[in-house]
Amino acid sequence: MLRKQSINDAQSATVDLHFSELIDDISVIDETHREFTKDDLPEWFDKKLFKAGQDYYCRNLLGSGMSAMCGLLAVLIIPSILRVLIWTKKSGTPCTAFSRYLETLLHTYYLFASDIDDPNSRFWKSINEIRYMHSTSSRKSRNAGIGGITQRDMALTQFGFMGYALIAPEKLALTNEKHEREGLNHFWRIVGHAIGISDRLNICRKNEVETTELCRRLNKEVFGPHMKNRPVNFPEMAGAMLDGMWCVDPVLNYDSFMSFWYDLSGLSYDKPLGLVSRVNSAYRACILYLMATPGIGFLVRNWFNYYLRFNYWLLEHWRIIGCIRFGKKQSEIHLYRK
């Protein structure tokens, strides 16, 4: 039997070459949907590292969630991704954005919080739901003349879910131990492979040091320029996203969170903050400061871990604020196909 190529062999020898290949690639993802199972895990899968990545996320639910929220904004800033999202008409209003991004948030949580050893766990259900959504959306948008989902856009979306945690952990008050970073890198390497990102372009490299270096380049040379010169439809889509996610986190404030995202990216937000936004930013900064403080940080972090676990359960079963604002029918979510 021929040995399958390792991901390390498939990827470029250096970060610079990897970056160039990623930016130049315009290939469309595989639009033929098939289930991905435990038997399809690659031979380079490391259970210990993978579970270390899951534990890292679950020990830092608040910082990880803030990282992912900023990552969603980063994904929206990419014109080719934004064009497909606008065409789908599933996230252009606060109501539709609430359902779509809540589903995304819950899928991400279950990828980290579920047992990969159990073939019937939510990890596998979410992986295959994500695969189905991508293949279906790509095929439909390509047939409509919008263009399919490219491998490059998938890899840039991968950055959205883990890039900021690697390049700015101190601003997110993450525990950030070396083995945790390696675990996070391996987790997203496996998830990227599972959802159909080619091993050659998967931005998670053989160690977190190289992955972090690649993420810094993507942040500076891909996302940064678009953040300085935002696509014309970005404010509307970002506004709908943050307005909809207010029903998930009522403390969320548009300008305050945009300013936080820009700071996370090493940039300055170009709009002065009003009084409410300044107070909101101060509140967030206080929470993150307390989480990073020895002693009390352990208590604050764990309080938010328990609170967010309960909140995710509540949001899946009873979306109280969403129902009040949008109505019961409009605030429904459908995590998995029947």
N, C-alpha and C positions, 0 to 999 in steps of 0.2 A: 504494500500500500504506500502511495506517495505521501510524504509528509506535507501538510499544508504550510504555506508560507506564513511565518511569524509576522506580526504587525511591525516589529522592529525592522524586519527585512523589507517590508513594503514601504516604510516611510523613508524620507530623504535622510541623508547622513547628518545634515546640519539644520538648525532652526532657520537659517537664511534661505536655504533651498526649499524647505517645507513651506515657508511663507510665500515664496515666489510661485511655487506650484499651486498653492491654494488660491492665490489671487488670480492666476491665469486660467484656472479650470472653469469650464462652462458646461460640463456634462450634467445631464438631468438624472435625478435619482431613478432607481428601478421602480416602475409604476405597477409591476405585477405583484399584487399582495399575496403573501403567504404567512402563515403563523410562524413565529419564532419561539422555540421551546428550549427547555433546559439542555436537551441533547445538542442544540446548536451552539452552545457556548464554546468559544475558541479554546484551543489547548493552552493558550497563554493566560487563561483566567486564573486568578489567584484569590481564593476564597478569603484568606486572612486579610489581604489588602482591601478587598471589596467591602468586607464587613467593617473594616476600620473607617472607610469612607462613609458608610451608612451611619456609624456611630458618631462621626464628626458632625454630620448634619443634624442628627437628633439631639446632640449635646448643645447645639448652637442654633436652635430653631429661629430665634428672632433675627440674628445676624444673617443666617442663611436665607431667610425669607426676604429680607431687605435687599440682599445681593441679587436674588432672583427677580425681584420687582424692578430693580435698576436694569437688570439684564433684558427684561421684556421691553423696556424703553429703548435699549441699545439695538434690539432686533428691529424695532419699528423705524429706526433712523436709517436703515439700509434700504435704498430706493427699490431694489428688485424684490425684496421681501414685502415692503410696504405696498407695492403695486398689487401683489397677489392677495394680501389681506384686505385691501380696499375692494377688490373684485369679488371676494367671497361674501361681502356684506354681512359678516358675522361678528364684527367687533367695532363698527363705526359709530355706534350710539352707546350711551351709558348702559342701557338695558342689555343689549347684545354683548357688550364688552364684559359686563358683570358675569354673565353665564360662561362665556368663552374662557375668560382668564381665571375664574374660579375653578373651572374644570382643569385648566393647566396647573394651577396651584396644587390641587388635590392629587392629580396624577404624579406630580413631582414629589409630593410628600409620601405617597404610597410606594414610589420607587425606592425611597430611602428607608421607609418604616416597615416594609414587608420582607418576608423570608424568601430569598432566592432559591433555597433548597426545596421549597414546597412548590411543585408545578402548578398547583391550583391557587397560589397566593395572588394578591393584587399586584405584585411586581410584574408578573407575566401578563395579567389582564391589561395593565396600563401600557406595558411595552407594545403589545399587539394592537391596542386601540390607537396608540400614537403612530404605529406603522401604517395602519389602515387609513387614518386621517391624512397622513402625508401622501401616500400613494394615490388616494382618491382625489385630493385637492390638486395634486400635480397634474394628473391626467385631465381633469376637468378644465383647469386654467390653461393648459397647453392646447386643448381642443378649442377653447374659446379665443385663442390667439393672444393670450396674455403672456404665455410662456410657462413652462413647467418649473417645478422647484429644483434648483440646482444643488449639486454636492457642495459647492462653495457656500450657498445660503444655509444649508444644513450645518456646516461646520461653524459658520458665524453665529448661528442660533445656539450651537453648543457652547460657544464662548459666553453667550448671554446667561446661561445657567450655572457656570462655574468660574468664569474669568475674573470677576471682581473679587471673589473669595480668595483667589490666588494673588492678585496684584495689589489689593488694598485691604488685607485682613485686619490691620490695626484700626481702620476707620469703621469696621463692622463689629469690633470687639469680639472677634473670633478667638478661640483658644489657641489655634494655630501652632500646634506641635508638629515636628517634622514628620512623624509617622502618620499623623492625621492628614497632612497635605499629600503625602504619597498615596494614602487611602482614597482621598477625594479624586486625585488624578486617575487612579486605576478604576474607580467607580464609573467616572464619566467616559473613560476609555471603553469600558465594557458596554455601557448604555449607548454610546455613540455607535459602536459596532452593531449592537442589537437593533437599533432603529434604522439602520441602513446607510450610515455614513461610511464611505470607503475607508479601509484601513490606511490607505496612502494619505488621505486628507484629514483623518481624525486628528483634531488639534491636541489631543492628549498624547504626549510622547513618552519615551521610556522611563522618564523620571519627572518629578514635579518641577525641578529646576529648569529643565528645557521647556516644559509646558508653560511655566510662568513667563519665561523669556519670550515665547511665541505669543502669549496673551498680551504682554506689554506692547509688542509690535503691532498687533491687531488693534489694540486700544488707541495707540498713537497714530497709526498710519491708515486705518480703515474707519473706525468709529469716530475718532476725534475730528477729522475733517468734515464729516457729515454733521457732527454736533455744532461745529462752528458755522456751517452753512446748511441749515436744516432744510430737508425736502419740503415742498410747498404744502403737502397734505399731512405732514407730521404733527403739527400742533393740534389739529382736529382729532386725529387718531389717538394721540397721547392723552389729550384732554378727556376723550371718551373712556379710555382705559382707566385713568386715575379717578375719574368721576364714578365709574362703575365699581371700582375696587374700594371706593369709600364705604360701600355696603358691607365689605369684608373688614375694613379697618376704618372706623369713623373718625379717627384722628388724622387720616390722610389729608394733606393739603397740597394742591397742585404746585404752586411756586416753591414751597418749602421742599417738596420732594424732588422737584427738578433741580433745585440748587444742590441738594444732597447728591444726586446722581452726577452732576457736573463735577462736584468736588471729588467724588469717588474716582472719576476719570482723569483727575488732575487738571481740570479746566475750571473757569469761572463762569457762573451763570450770568447772562447779559441783561437780566431784568432786576431792578431793585425790589427787595422784599417789603411788603406792607407789614403793618403791625401784627396782624394775625399770623402771617407766615413766619415772621421773626420769632414770635412766641412758640409756634409749632416747631421750628428748627431748634430752639433752645431746649424744648422738652425732649426731642429726639437725642440731642447731644448729651443731655443729662443722663438719660437712660443708658446710652452707650458708654459714657464715662463711668457710671456706676458698675456696669458689667465688666469693665476692664480693671476695676479696682480690686486688689487682693482682699480676700475675706468676704466682703459684702458682695463682690462680683459673683461669687459662687451662688449666693442666695438669690440674687436678682436674676441671674441666668436661668436657674432652675425654676423660679416662679414663672418666668415667661415660657419655659419648655412645657410645664404642666398646663398653663393657660392656653397655649397655642394648640396643643394636642386636643384639648377639650373643644376649642373653637373650630378646629378642622372637622371634628365629628359633628358639631352643631351645624356647621355650614353645609355639610352634606345632607343632613336630614331635615333641618329646620332653618331656612334662610330668612330669619325674621325681618331684618331690615330690608332685604331685597323684596320680600313679599309686600311689605308696607309701601315701599316706594314704587315698585313696578307691577305689582299684582302677582298672585300665586302662579298663574300659568306662565307669565313672561319671565319669572325668576327660576323656572325649572332648570335643572341641569341633567345631562345624560352622560354619565361617566363612561358607560360601556354599552355597546350595541346589544340588543336583546337576541 
